[in-house]
Amino acid sequence: MRSFQDYHFLIIFLSLTAALAISVPNYSKPGCNDTCGNIRIPYPFGIGANCSVNPWYIVDCNSLKPYLSAALNHLEVLSVNLEDQTVTVNTPRISRCSLITSIDLGKSPFLFSKSHNNFVVEGCGNAVMMDHGSTLTGCSTSCVNGTVNDKNNCLGITCCQTTVPYSLKSYAMNLTRLEGYGGDGGCGSAFLLDKNSSDNPFVMRDGSFVPVSLLWTLSDLDSHQVTCCNKLYGEGLVVDTGNGTTLSTWKCSYYRPFEGSPYLIDGCQDMEECARCESNKGYCDYTRTYDVDGLAKEWNFTCGYDRHFNATRFAVMTISIYVAGSIFSFLGLVAIICISYKRIKKTITKRRRKSVFKRINGGLLLKQQKEVDPSLVDKTILFTSHELAKATDNFNENRILGRGGQGTVYKGMLTDGRIVAVKKSKLVDESQLEQFINEVVILSQVNHRNVVKLLGCCLETEVPLLVSEFIPNGTLSDRIHDETDEFPLSLSMRLQIATEVTQALAYLHSATSIPIYHRDIKTTNILLDDKYRAKISDFGTSRFVSMDQTHLTTLVKGTFGYLDPEYFQSSQFTEKSDVYSFGVVMVELLTGERPISLTRFGENRSLVAHFMLAMEEGRVLSIFNAMVIKEGTRDELMVLANLAMRCLNQIGKNRPTMKEVATTLEIIRTSHIPSTFQTNIGQVMHGDKISMQPYDKSTSPSLTFTD
C-alpha cells in the first residue's frame, strides 16, 4: 500500500507537469525576431518583411537599433506599448527662428498622441502649434539677465509646456526669434515630447532628437489579420482628431496584465506572480492606479484564497480525482465546459442584442423617424438577426454582392422565397451608426419605381443590417466599363437609364414631403434591374432639407470625380450639387470613360475637364463611345452634350433643375430612332471639327480642384 509521501510526490509531479505545459509567451509571428538590441518589438509590429500586420508596421534592425519603415523617414523606435497602443520614436527637435515648420505623418496609420505628449518650448520667447492654419496651443517663456535655467522644472522661466487638444495627423510650429541670455540673441527649441520618457524632460536639451509617442491604429482590414489571444477580446475605438472629426481603430482590450502580444492567438501568458498564485490554488486580483491625467499608470496585484481552504483535504481530493479519472470523465468534463460556455455566450449575446436594440431603436432611430413622420415608426419592418443569418448562409463570402465605404452587401433568400440584398455596416462608431439610421429614415418615406425599395432592418446586432430589394443586373458602372460585355448598352438604353435617374432625383428634390438631397450620385450607386431599369441606391450620406432652406452646410462628403467644385469650396450643398454629379454620370454614359483616368495626364485626367476641352475645341463627338456614335444622330448627340455642359456649369445657380433635365431627356428619348449607321457623323469621326452650341460663358473647362 502506498504511503502518503508517495501521493504527495505525485501531486508535486503533476503540478510541475502542468506548469511546463503552460505556453511560453509569444511577442512575434513564428520565424520572426522579437527584439532588436535591447528593444522589444511585439506584433502587430515586426522585424523584417512578412512579420508585421501591414508594411507600415515593418521595423528595420540596423546596428542593433530599430527603425520604422522608409515611408516614415526611418524614425528610431525607443519602445512599443501594447496597452496604451503607442510607439515612442526619436524625432528631430526644431530650432529655427521665425519660420513655420510643418510635420506630417502622411497616409500612415500613426497619429501624434494627445494623451502621451506635451508641447514644450525651451529658450526665451514663445512658440505656437497650428493645424491647417488654426491655432491649437502655444506657450511663452520669459528670461532676464542672469537667469539660471532650472532643468528640474518647466514653469515659464526659460521653459514652458502645455497639453495638446487632440490627436494629430500633422501640425505646424511657428517659433519666433528668441532673445538669449543677457540679450545676445539666439534661437530656442519647440517640440512635442513624450510625457513618460524621463522624469527630467530636459536632460536631452543639447541633443538633436527628442522622444515622441505616436498612437498607432488598426483598420478593419488589419483586424481581419489579427486574432486576439483567448484571454482578451477585440473592440472598436474612436480617436478624436479635432474639428468634430474622428478616426476608427481596433485593438485587443485588456482586463488583466500578461506577458506576450495580445494580437497573436497564442501570445498571452499570465504574469509570473499570477501563475505562481494560481498554481497554489489561489486567485489573481488586479486593480489599476491612474495618474493625474487619467492615464493608466500601473497594476496592483494581490493573491487571494478561499477562507475555507484545507490543504490536507484538497490533497486527498486531488489524489482521488487522478486515481479515479478515466477517459469518460475527461469527456464528461469537456462536455460540461462546452455546454456552460454556450449558455454563457448565449446569455451575453442576448443581453447585448437587447442593449443594442434599445440604444438604436429606442434612441436615435425612434427620435429621427418621429421628427420626419411619426407614422413611420410603425411602418419599419424589423428582422431578427437569426432570420438574416439564415438568409445569407451566416454571411458567407460567396454571397457578397459588393463592398463599399459604409459596409458589405450580401445576397439572401427569406423564408417566403423572396431574394433580398442585406447591407451589413462596418464596425460602427456613432457617426457610422448615424449614417445607417439616416438611410433607414429616408428610404422609409421614399416610394418611387427608380429608387431601391427598403424592406426592413435589423436592430439587435452590434453591426446594423439593412434589408432591401435585390437588383439582379449589378451597377451601371459595371455595365459601362466592362469591355468584355457581349451586349454593351445601346444609346436607347443609356437614354432610358439617364431619364429614369433624373426622374427619381427630381422626385427626391421636389415631390417628397421634405426635400431630399442624395449627395453621392455616381454610376456605382445606380443599379439595374432585370429589365435594365435604373434604381438609385446608397442613401447613407443623404439629407433632409427644410422647405425654407436653400442649402446644407456640412463636412464635404462625396466621391472624387463626381464632387461639385462649388460645394467643395463652400461646404454648402444644394440641389444643384446633385445636378452636377448627374452631369458627370451623363458624360460617363456618352463617352464610356471613367471619371478619373489613369491613361490621361495633367488636368485631363478628370473626365469633366477632358469633356469640356473637347467641347471648346469642337471635337466632342470624337471622344464619344462607339455605340453612341453608331446609333445617334449628330443633332441629338450635340443636344445631349450641351445638356451635360449645363449640368456641369461651375456656378450652381446657372445649372438647370433636376426636373428640367428630366423633361429634356424624356423629349430626346421619345424622339430617338435607333439606327445602325449615321452618315452625318462619319465626317466627324475622320477629324473634321464640329460647331458647339452656345452655352453660358461662366462654364469653364478648368476644374477648381486637382487629383
PyMOL commands that set and color helices and strands:
alter all, ss='L'
color gray80, all
select helices_A, chain A and resi 4-21+55-57+70-72+181-183+220-223+272-279+311-324+327-372+376-379+385-391+397-399+430-445+476-481+491-511+523-525+565-570+575-591+602-605+607-616+620-623+626-631+634-647+652-654+658-671+679-685
alter helices_A, ss='H'
color red, helices_A
select strands_A, chain A and resi 35-36+39-40+46-47+58-62+65-68+76-81+86-92+99-104+110-112+117-122+126-131+134-140+159-163+170-175+189-194+209-216+233-240+246-253+258-259+269-270+283-290+296-304+400-403+407-413+419-425+454-458+465-469+516-517+526-528+534-536+543-544+552-553+572-573
alter strands_A, ss='S'
color yellow, strands_A
deselect
rebuild
show_as cartoon
